[in-house]
Amino acid sequence: MKTLVIYLMAEPETPELARAAVEGGADVVELGFPFSDPLADGPVIRRAAERALARGMRTQACLDVLARTRELLPETPLIPMTYASLLEARGWEKFASDAAAAGATSLIVADLPAGDRPDLRRIQLVAPTSTDERIRLAGEETDGWLYLVTVAGTTGARDDLSPALASLVERARAATGVPLYAGFGISTPDHARAAAELTDGVVVGSRALLAAEEGADALRDYVASLRTALDS
């Protein structure tokens, strides 16, 4: 069975949205901890981060949202996704231990490359521009699975699945034996199905956030459409 990862921004209503996503068929929930300069993120996630920051969602508030989400979803892997500046500000070890105490299964730090702070257990990202050596190192250091960024660019819905994915999967399979999940630019059930034919799972962010803006029912229905495509 293919793994479906859904990204949501940490806000007060996120625990209930996360539960709706899991009811729709999500296997893993990625929780965005907003940052003022999210270099990897496109307009939808950037806008969600700005809104969350305007509502006072700083690191402690995000950890509180994580803890409430963990109460609602005791079995679901929950993965904070953020940027190195937030860990630097709180203290690297303190951030990691506080996140684990609040229920985090792992971490994603979008701008912290493999090889930097190898003691910080996290899911590594690789892109079509990554060298084979970088992919091998990321595979060695990653926590459970490797996040394949399907495009050279920012997150966001696109019309077509990136043609660069197949080559990246081939290189990653040769370099590492860990599961490969594809993200960035996957927004429709057809995208999800096509990506999952090559990989072990998919990550959906921007389009899931747009569905979440319409409420829990809309998000549940959207995730269910992805789940159906992955299982067909």
N, C-alpha and C positions, 0 to 999 in steps of 0.2 A: 504494500500500500504506500502511495506517495504521501509525503509529509506536506501539510499546508500551514505556513507561517503567516499570521496576520499582524500587521503593524498598526498600533494605535498611539496617539499622543497622550501623555499622562496629564489628565485633567480630572476635576472632581467626579464627573460621571463615568470615567473610564472603567472602573470595576464592573459596572453593569453592562457596558458595551463589550467588554472582554468576555463576559459570560455569554452574551448573545452570539459573539463570534464563535465560541466553542460549541454552543448549541447548533450553530450552522455547519459545523464540521471542521473548525480550525483545530490543529494539533498543538500548536505553539503560539504564544502571544508575545510579540515584541513591543515593549513599552518605550516610546520616545521620551527621553528627558530633554526638554527644550533647551536650546543654546542660541545665543543671539547671532551667531555667524555660522550657520550650518552649511559648510562648504559642499557637502555631498548631496544636499537636498534641493529638489526642484520647488516650483512655486506652491504646490499644494501643502507639502510638509513644512515649508518655510512659513507659510501663512498660519498653519496650525501651531507652529512653535511660537510665533509672535503673539497669537491669541492666548496661548497658555501662559507665556511670560507676563502678558498684560493682566492676567487673572491671578498672578502671584505664585505661579508654579516654579518655585526654586527647588534645589536638590532635596531638601527635607520634605517638602510637600509632595514631591514625586515619589520619594521613598514611602511616604504614608499611603499614597495611591497604590503603590506596589503591594504593600502589606494588606490593604483592603481587598485587592484583587486576589491575592493568595488565599485569603479567608474564603472568598467565593469559589475559587478554583483550586482546591487543595492538590489536585493531581497534574495540572497542566504546567508544562515548562513555561516559565515567565522570564523574559530576557530584556533587561534595560538596554537601550541603544542610545548612545550619546557621543560626546566629543571629549577629547583629552583635557581640555581646560577645566571641565567640571570636576574631574578626578584630581587634577593638580590643585584646585582651589580647596577641596575638602581634605586632601591627603590621599594618595593612591591606595594605601592599605586600608585606611578608614572607609573610603568609598566602597571598596570591594567587600569589606566585612559588614558594613551597614546594609549594603544591597543584599548580601546573602542572608543576613538576619531578617530582612523584610520579605524574603521569599524568592529572591532571584536565583534562577537555575544556572545562569552564566551571565556574560556581558558581551556587548558589541561596542567597540570604541572606534568610530568610523575613520578617524584621522590618526590612529596609532598603528604604524606598520608592523608587520612581523619582524621579530628581532629586537624591537624596542620593548623594554620591560617584560621580558619573557616570563617573569614570575607571576604576572597578572594573567590568570586563566580567563581566556576570552575566545569568542568565535572570530576567526580571522577572515578578512575579505581579500579576494583577488579579482583582478579585472583583465580584460583582453590585452591591456598594455603591460601586465605583469610578466617578468621574465620567468623562464622555467625554474631557475634557482629560487626566485621569490615564491613561486607556487609550492615548490618542495618544502621550503622553510615554513610557510604558512600552514601547510598540511601537517608538518611535524608538531607545530605549536598550537594548532587550533583545538578548541574545546568541544569535541563531539562531531562537528560538521564544518564544512568549508562553505562560506558564502561567496557565490560567484556573481560578481557584478556584471550584468550582461552587456553593458554599454560603457564606453568612455564618456562620462558625463554625469549629470545629476539624476536623482530619482524623478519619477513622473510617468504618467500614462503615455503610451505611444501607440501608433496605429498598427505597427507590426512588431513581431518578436525580433530581437536583434540577430542579424546573420552571423555575428561574431561568437554567439554562444556555442555552437557546435565545436568549433576549433578550441575554445577555452575548455570545454568539457573533456575533449580528447587529451589535451595537455595535462589537465588536472588528474585525470584517471591514470595517466602514465606516471605522475609524480607522487601520488598519494592514494591510500586505500580508504580514506574517510568518506562518509556520505557527502554528496554535493547538492546544495540547494541554490537555485537561481533566483535572483531578485533584480530590481530596477527595470521599469518598463513593462511589467507584467500586470495587465489590468482586466482582460476579458477571460471568460472561460476557455476560449480557443487558444489564447496565449498560454494559459496555465497548462492546458493539455499538451500543447506543442513543446513547452519547456520541460514538462515532466517526462516526455518520451526520451529525453536526453539525460535527465538528472534524477535525483532521488527525492526532490521536493522543490517547492516554489515559495517565494516570499512576496507578499502583495502589500503595498503600503499606500500610495497616493489614492488609488481608487477605493480602497477600504476606508480611508479617512473621509472621502466624499460621501460614501454610503453612511458612515457613522454620523455625519452632520445631519442626516435625515432621521436619525434615531435608531434605537436598538432593533426594531423590527426590520427596517431597511437593511441594516448591516447583516442581520441573521440571514435574510433572503439572499443577499449578494454573496456571502460566504458559502451558502448552500449551493449556489450556482457554480462556484469554483469547485466545491467538493464533488459535485455530480460529474463535472468535466474530468477531474482527476481520476475518479473511480470508473469512468466508462471505458 
